Amino acid sequence: MKRVIKALMSRGVDSALAEKLARDGWTIGKLQSERQQQLEQLGLQQTAVAAILQKSRPAIPEPVLVKVLHANRYQCCVCRDPSKPIIVHHIVEWSKSKSHDESNLAVLCVEHHARAHTTGTLERNLSLSRVKSSKVSWEEKVRSVDTQAVLAATRLEQVNWNYINELRVLEIAKSLGIQPKDLSKYRGAVSAGLIDLDGTPRPTDGSGFYLYDGSTILQRYFYMSQLLNAALAKLTIINLSDHFDTDLVLPILVPGDVVIVVGKHVFSPLNERREGKGQDCRGVRRANRVAVEYIFDRWEATSSSAKNIWLSGTTSAASVLQVKDVAREAGSVIVRGTALGIASGMESLKTRDYAPRWQGYWPSKTGVYWDDSDEDNEDDEDQLREEAG
């Protein structure tokens, strides 16, 4: 989203007018140099004019604005119509609350925003309590959209887990109250002597080309992939695949979040080991000065082709990881995490075509909402080649 649009929306301007002003070349600095009458002639409401001229409330901090917009999928929390322009509304008005807290901000379309500020019949009013309840229910629904899309993708026949972090997945599953014995693949894995009665995978001698080598160990893969999918079903997953935007990633991610990233990855070995445990490898997905990276043991690959093809060099992959750290370094944003699983065949998740898009906003190179001067929205090819060696 162009910075001038964010700056205008943070001062109470609706998205349609913010878009028009940005397209016409207006910036906050230019607007502040104009008289109030001229600003009103541009279509700005008095409250927005006062905020632009710094005569009333301060602007909503950009990270808060971005987080609220993202949490509402850039849609009105009441009508949820992705085609309507939106405005960020103070549930308890600023003059009383003096609060830009996320809990006090709701995304409304222009019509419902007008109703929230209208005193009239009950049919026409949009009460404070209804705005609050609409915000809560819509944000809860939005949080589930990515998770449901990931689960739907895992049911497709062409999707394979090429790597599963067995111990971390088991730990998360147990913390979520998942009982391994309730899984349909549990009994087969126990009978094959591959897992203990509590669902813990039995350790191997750590030798061989990869962990899942051998025909009898197939039951281990069936069980672990089912356990991973059961855990994912209970987690809130954030699809970062088309959110590689430095100004977006920092506000919306915190340590502990579980994310999925689909796209071109580079897998680079960190040592010369080719057999046994300790085949440490770095996985990186990088674009638009945002990098998601993690280290895993390639010995835990689920098949020979997974190790040699899907977890090697530059290839398309889907990584599910738990965020450990998000930091800005040398002009880039680096997201470091622990990989829970790495899959192939989830290309449908690379963009959010499975969800309605407000004004087609979700980052693309077309449209006024994406700032081409700041981002190139392409894989950083030189960096990819360098990392691949």
C-alpha positions as CSV (number, residue, x, y, z in Angstrom):
1,M,0.0,0.0,0.0
2,K,1.4,3.4,-0.9
3,R,2.7,5.3,2.1
4,V,0.6,8.4,1.2
5,I,-2.6,6.3,1.3
6,K,-1.6,4.9,4.7
7,A,-0.8,8.4,5.9
8,L,-4.2,9.7,4.7
9,M,-6.2,6.8,6.2
10,S,-4.4,7.2,9.5
11,R,-5.9,10.7,9.6
12,G,-9.4,9.6,8.9
13,V,-9.6,9.7,5.1
14,D,-11.6,6.9,3.5
15,S,-9.7,4.6,1.1
16,A,-11.4,5.8,-2.1
17,L,-10.6,9.4,-1.5
18,A,-7.1,8.5,-0.3
19,E,-6.6,6.5,-3.6
20,K,-7.7,9.5,-5.7
21,L,-5.5,12.0,-3.9
22,A,-2.5,9.7,-4.3
23,R,-3.2,9.2,-7.9
24,D,-3.5,13.0,-8.4
25,G,0.0,13.4,-6.8
26,W,-1.0,14.7,-3.4
27,T,1.2,14.0,-0.4
28,I,0.7,14.9,3.3
29,G,3.3,17.7,2.9
30,K,1.5,19.2,-0.1
31,L,-1.9,19.0,1.6
32,Q,-0.5,20.7,4.7
33,S,0.6,23.6,2.6
34,E,-3.0,24.3,1.5
35,R,-5.7,26.3,3.1
36,Q,-8.6,24.6,4.9
37,Q,-11.0,25.7,2.2
38,Q,-8.9,24.1,-0.5
39,L,-8.7,20.9,1.4
40,E,-12.5,20.8,1.8
41,Q,-12.9,21.4,-1.9
42,L,-10.8,18.2,-2.5
43,G,-13.6,16.3,-0.7
44,L,-11.9,16.0,2.7
45,Q,-14.2,16.0,5.7
46,Q,-13.6,18.6,8.5
47,T,-12.2,15.9,10.9
48,A,-9.7,14.7,8.3
49,V,-8.8,18.3,7.5
50,A,-8.1,19.0,11.1
51,A,-6.0,15.9,11.4
52,I,-4.0,16.7,8.3
53,L,-3.4,20.3,9.5
54,Q,-2.4,18.9,12.9
55,K,-5.2,20.8,14.6
56,S,-6.9,17.8,16.2
57,R,-5.9,14.2,17.0
58,P,-2.5,12.8,16.0
59,A,-2.4,10.2,13.2
60,I,-2.9,6.6,14.0
61,P,0.6,5.0,14.2
62,E,1.3,3.2,10.9
63,P,2.1,-0.2,12.5
64,V,-1.3,-0.1,14.3
65,L,-3.1,1.0,11.2
66,V,-1.6,-1.8,9.1
67,K,-2.3,-4.4,11.7
68,V,-5.9,-3.4,12.0
69,L,-6.4,-3.3,8.2
70,H,-4.8,-6.7,7.9
71,A,-6.8,-8.2,10.7
72,N,-10.0,-7.1,8.9
73,R,-8.8,-8.2,5.4
74,Y,-9.3,-4.5,4.4
75,Q,-13.0,-5.0,4.6
76,C,-15.9,-3.5,6.6
77,C,-16.4,-5.7,9.6
78,V,-20.2,-5.1,9.4
79,C,-21.2,-5.8,5.7
80,R,-17.9,-7.5,4.8
81,D,-18.2,-6.3,1.2
82,P,-14.7,-6.3,-0.4
83,S,-15.8,-3.9,-3.1
84,K,-16.6,-1.0,-0.8
85,P,-14.2,1.8,0.2
86,I,-13.3,1.7,3.9
87,I,-12.3,4.0,6.7
88,V,-10.7,3.2,10.1
89,H,-13.2,4.2,12.8
90,H,-12.6,4.9,16.5
91,I,-15.2,2.8,18.4
92,V,-15.0,5.2,21.3
93,E,-14.4,8.5,19.6
94,W,-10.9,10.0,20.0
95,S,-12.1,13.1,21.8
96,K,-13.3,10.9,24.7
97,S,-10.9,7.9,24.5
98,K,-7.6,9.5,23.3
99,S,-6.9,5.9,22.2
100,H,-5.4,4.6,19.0
101,D,-5.3,1.1,20.5
102,E,-6.2,-1.7,18.1
103,S,-9.1,-2.7,20.4
104,N,-10.6,0.8,19.8
105,L,-10.3,0.7,16.0
106,A,-12.7,-0.9,13.6
107,V,-12.7,-1.0,9.8
108,L,-16.0,0.2,8.3
109,C,-17.3,1.0,4.9
110,V,-18.2,4.6,4.3
111,E,-21.9,3.9,4.7
112,H,-21.6,2.1,8.0
113,H,-19.1,4.7,9.2
114,A,-21.8,7.4,8.5
115,R,-24.3,5.3,10.4
116,A,-22.0,4.9,13.4
117,H,-21.9,8.7,13.7
118,T,-25.6,9.3,13.1
119,T,-28.2,9.9,15.8
120,G,-31.6,8.7,14.6
121,T,-33.9,5.7,14.6
122,L,-32.7,2.4,15.8
123,E,-32.9,1.0,12.3
124,R,-30.5,3.5,11.0
125,N,-28.1,3.7,13.9
126,L,-25.0,1.6,14.1
127,S,-24.5,1.3,17.9
128,L,-21.2,1.1,19.6
129,S,-22.0,-2.4,20.9
130,R,-22.8,-3.6,17.4
131,V,-19.5,-2.2,16.0
132,K,-17.6,-4.0,18.8
133,S,-19.4,-7.3,18.2
134,S,-19.0,-7.1,14.4
135,K,-15.2,-6.3,14.8
136,V,-14.7,-9.4,17.1
137,S,-16.7,-11.8,15.0
138,W,-15.2,-10.7,11.7
139,E,-11.6,-10.7,12.9
140,E,-12.1,-14.2,14.3
141,K,-13.4,-15.3,10.9
142,V,-10.5,-13.7,9.1
143,R,-8.0,-15.5,11.3
144,S,-9.5,-18.8,10.3
145,V,-9.4,-18.3,6.5
146,D,-5.7,-19.0,6.0
147,T,-5.9,-22.1,8.2
148,Q,-8.8,-23.5,6.4
149,A,-7.1,-23.0,3.0
150,V,-3.9,-24.8,4.3
151,L,-6.0,-27.7,5.5
152,A,-7.8,-27.9,2.2
153,A,-4.5,-28.0,0.4
154,T,-3.1,-30.8,2.5
155,R,-6.0,-33.0,1.4
156,L,-5.0,-32.8,-2.3
157,E,-3.3,-35.9,-3.6
158,Q,-0.4,-34.1,-5.1
159,V,0.6,-32.5,-1.8
160,N,3.5,-34.3,0.0
161,W,5.3,-33.4,3.2
162,N,9.0,-33.6,2.3
163,Y,10.2,-32.8,5.8
164,I,8.4,-33.1,9.2
165,N,10.0,-31.8,12.4
166,E,8.8,-34.8,14.4
167,L,9.7,-33.7,18.0
168,R,8.4,-30.1,17.6
169,V,5.2,-31.3,15.9
170,L,4.6,-33.8,18.7
171,E,5.3,-31.2,21.3
172,I,2.8,-28.7,19.8
173,A,0.2,-31.4,19.2
174,K,0.3,-32.4,22.9
175,S,0.1,-28.8,24.0
176,L,-3.1,-28.5,21.9
177,G,-4.6,-31.5,23.6
178,I,-4.4,-33.8,20.6
179,Q,-4.3,-37.5,21.6
180,P,-2.1,-39.5,19.2
181,K,-4.1,-42.7,19.9
182,D,-7.2,-41.0,18.4
183,L,-5.5,-40.8,15.0
184,S,-6.4,-43.4,12.5
185,K,-2.7,-44.0,11.6
186,Y,-1.6,-44.5,15.3
187,R,-2.3,-48.2,15.5
188,G,-0.4,-49.1,12.4
189,A,2.6,-47.1,13.5
190,V,2.5,-48.8,17.0
191,S,2.1,-52.3,15.5
192,A,5.2,-51.6,13.2
193,G,7.2,-50.7,16.3
194,L,7.8,-47.1,14.9
195,I,6.2,-45.2,17.8
196,D,5.7,-45.6,21.5
197,L,2.3,-46.0,23.1
198,D,2.3,-42.3,24.0
199,G,2.7,-41.4,20.3
200,T,6.4,-40.5,20.5
201,P,8.4,-41.6,17.4
202,R,11.0,-44.2,18.4
203,P,14.6,-43.0,17.8
204,T,16.6,-44.7,15.1
205,D,20.4,-45.3,15.1
206,G,20.8,-42.0,13.1
207,S,22.5,-43.6,10.1
208,G,21.4,-44.1,6.5
209,F,20.7,-41.7,3.7
210,Y,17.6,-40.3,5.3
211,L,15.3,-41.0,8.2
212,Y,12.3,-42.4,6.3
213,D,14.4,-44.9,4.3
214,G,12.9,-48.4,4.1
215,S,9.5,-49.9,3.2
216,T,8.4,-50.6,6.8
217,I,8.9,-47.0,7.9
218,L,6.1,-45.8,5.6
219,Q,3.7,-46.1,8.5
220,R,5.8,-43.5,10.4
221,Y,5.2,-41.0,7.6
222,F,1.5,-41.7,7.5
223,Y,1.3,-41.2,11.3
224,M,3.5,-38.1,11.4
225,S,1.8,-36.3,8.5
226,Q,-1.6,-37.0,10.1
227,L,-0.3,-35.6,13.4
228,L,1.1,-32.5,11.7
229,N,-2.2,-31.9,9.9
230,A,-4.2,-32.4,13.1
231,A,-2.0,-29.8,14.8
232,L,-2.3,-27.3,11.9
233,A,-6.1,-27.6,12.2
234,K,-6.0,-26.2,15.7
235,L,-3.5,-23.5,15.1
236,T,-4.0,-20.0,13.6
237,I,-1.9,-19.9,10.5
238,I,-0.9,-16.7,8.7
239,N,-0.2,-17.1,5.0
240,L,2.7,-14.7,4.3
241,S,3.1,-15.9,0.7
242,D,1.9,-12.6,-1.0
243,H,2.7,-10.4,2.0
244,F,6.4,-9.9,1.4
245,D,6.2,-6.2,2.2
246,T,8.6,-4.8,4.8
247,D,6.0,-2.4,6.1
248,L,3.5,-5.2,6.6
249,V,5.5,-8.1,8.0
250,L,6.9,-6.2,11.0
251,P,3.5,-5.1,12.4
252,I,1.6,-8.3,11.9
253,L,4.1,-10.9,13.1
254,V,5.2,-11.7,16.7
255,P,7.4,-14.6,18.0
256,G,5.2,-17.7,18.4
257,D,3.1,-17.1,15.3
258,V,2.8,-20.0,12.8
259,V,3.1,-18.9,9.2
260,I,3.1,-20.6,5.8
261,V,5.3,-19.3,2.9
262,V,4.8,-20.7,-0.6
263,G,7.1,-19.8,-3.5
264,K,10.7,-20.1,-4.7
265,H,13.0,-21.3,-1.9
266,V,16.7,-21.8,-1.8
267,F,18.0,-24.8,0.2
268,S,21.7,-24.6,1.0
269,P,23.7,-27.3,2.9
270,L,25.7,-26.0,5.8
271,N,28.1,-28.9,5.9
272,E,29.5,-31.8,3.8
273,R,27.5,-34.6,5.5
274,R,25.5,-36.7,3.1
275,E,24.5,-39.6,5.4
276,G,23.2,-39.8,8.9
277,K,22.0,-37.1,11.3
278,G,23.4,-33.6,11.2
279,Q,22.9,-32.8,7.5
280,D,22.1,-29.2,8.5
281,C,20.5,-27.1,5.7
282,R,19.3,-23.6,5.5
283,G,16.0,-22.9,3.8
284,V,15.3,-19.3,2.6
285,R,12.4,-17.7,0.8
286,R,13.3,-14.1,-0.2
287,A,11.5,-11.3,-2.1
288,N,10.9,-7.6,-1.9
289,R,13.6,-7.2,0.8
290,V,11.8,-9.7,3.1
291,A,13.5,-13.0,3.9
292,V,12.0,-16.0,5.7
293,E,14.7,-18.4,6.8
294,Y,15.2,-21.5,9.0
295,I,17.7,-24.3,9.5
296,F,16.7,-28.0,9.5
297,D,18.3,-31.4,9.3
298,R,17.9,-32.8,5.7
299,W,18.4,-36.3,7.1
300,E,14.8,-36.0,8.3
301,A,13.6,-35.9,4.7
302,T,10.6,-38.2,4.1
303,S,11.8,-39.7,0.8
304,S,14.8,-39.9,-1.5
305,S,13.2,-37.6,-4.0
306,A,12.4,-35.1,-1.2
307,K,16.0,-35.0,-0.1
308,N,17.5,-34.9,-3.6
309,I,15.0,-32.7,-5.4
310,W,12.5,-30.9,-3.2
311,L,14.9,-30.0,-0.5
312,S,17.9,-29.1,-2.7
313,G,18.9,-26.0,-4.6
314,T,16.3,-23.6,-5.8
315,T,12.8,-25.0,-6.0
316,S,9.2,-24.2,-5.3
317,A,8.1,-25.2,-1.8
318,A,5.6,-24.5,1.0
319,S,7.2,-24.0,4.4
320,V,5.3,-24.0,7.7
321,L,7.2,-22.5,10.5
322,Q,6.9,-21.1,14.0
323,V,8.3,-17.6,14.2
324,K,11.2,-17.1,16.5
325,D,12.3,-13.6,15.6
326,V,11.4,-10.7,13.3
327,A,14.0,-8.0,12.8
328,R,15.0,-5.2,10.4
329,E,18.5,-5.7,9.2
330,A,20.3,-3.6,6.6
331,G,17.1,-2.3,5.0
332,S,15.5,-5.8,4.9
333,V,13.1,-7.6,7.2
334,I,14.3,-11.1,8.3
335,V,11.9,-13.6,9.7
336,R,13.6,-16.5,11.5
337,G,11.8,-19.5,12.6
338,T,11.6,-23.2,13.3
339,A,10.3,-25.3,10.4
340,L,7.4,-27.6,11.3
341,G,7.0,-29.0,7.9
342,I,8.1,-28.4,4.3
343,A,5.8,-29.5,1.5
344,S,5.4,-29.5,-2.3
345,G,2.2,-29.2,-4.3
346,M,0.6,-26.2,-2.5
347,E,0.9,-23.7,-5.3
348,S,-2.8,-22.7,-4.8
349,L,-1.7,-20.9,-1.6
350,K,0.9,-18.7,-3.3
351,T,-1.8,-16.0,-3.6
352,R,-5.0,-15.4,-1.7
353,D,-7.4,-16.2,-4.5
354,Y,-9.3,-18.3,-2.0
355,A,-10.5,-15.2,-0.2
356,P,-12.3,-12.0,-1.3
357,R,-9.9,-9.0,-1.9
358,W,-10.7,-5.5,-1.0
359,Q,-10.3,-3.5,-4.2
360,G,-7.9,-6.2,-5.4
361,Y,-5.5,-4.8,-2.7
362,W,-3.5,-7.9,-1.6
363,P,0.0,-7.1,-2.9
364,S,0.4,-7.1,-6.6
365,K,2.3,-4.9,-9.0
366,T,-0.8,-3.4,-10.4
367,G,-3.0,-0.8,-8.8
368,V,-2.4,2.3,-6.7
369,Y,-2.2,0.3,-3.5
370,W,1.2,-1.2,-4.3
371,D,4.0,1.2,-4.3
372,D,6.4,0.3,-7.1
373,S,8.9,2.9,-5.9
374,D,9.4,1.0,-2.7
375,E,9.0,-2.7,-3.7
376,D,9.7,-4.8,-6.8
377,N,7.5,-7.7,-5.8
378,E,9.9,-10.1,-7.4
379,D,12.2,-12.8,-6.1
380,D,15.6,-11.3,-5.4
381,E,17.3,-13.3,-8.2
382,D,20.9,-12.2,-7.5
383,Q,20.5,-13.1,-3.9
384,L,18.9,-16.5,-4.7
385,R,21.8,-17.3,-7.0
386,E,24.3,-16.3,-4.4
387,E,22.6,-18.4,-1.7
388,A,22.4,-21.4,-4.0
389,G,26.1,-21.2,-4.5
